[in-house]
Amino acid sequence: MFGKIFLAFVVIPIFDLYLLVKIGGEIGTLNTVMLVLLTAFIGASLARSQGMSTMQKVRENMDRGVMPAEEILDAVIIFAAGLVLLTPGFITDALGLLLLFPPTRGYFKRWLRIQIEQMKKSPNVHMTYQQTEFKAWTNQEPPSQKIDNVIDIEASETQVDETKNNNKGTPIQ
């Protein structure tokens, strides 16, 4: 997890900054700033139109009583694209635009579905208390594991001697 966060917040911005400096050296600082602003404006307007379209589809499906699962995934991806487009740089703008275009968004939706399925298969709750580990699966049975410390107990019926029974009621039969 730390590697992904490090990549997202340190490595990608460094490459983005390097690319901004290189392009700025080639076409000029003002042209580079204008190009970054242009891509941000185009991305923001595309994100707004795609988001409004997706929200309209969500409303239509909810009115018909259909769960808008695909549209919710679209909305999550469009939201992520909007966040990425807020970051100045050519790499992040390219990623944001790829997330916004419906044909390429389908690839990201498939990847997101696979990630969600993998999360469903892992434990949802994992606690450790005084060297005792506890894992809970709220959506499915835990994976099969060999458990060596299980004691099987069988119940048996025993006869109750009625003379030893001090209760003044009817005897149990």
Secondary structure, DSSP 4 states (H G I P E B T S, - for coil): -HHHHHIIIIIHHHHHHHHHHHHHHHH-HHHHHHHHHHHHHHHHHHHHHHHHHHHHHHHHHHHHT---HHHHHHHHHHHHHHHHHHS-SHHHHHHHHHHHSHHHHHHHHHHHHHHHHHHHHS-SEEEEETTEEEEE-SSSPPPP---SS---------PPPTTT----SPPP-
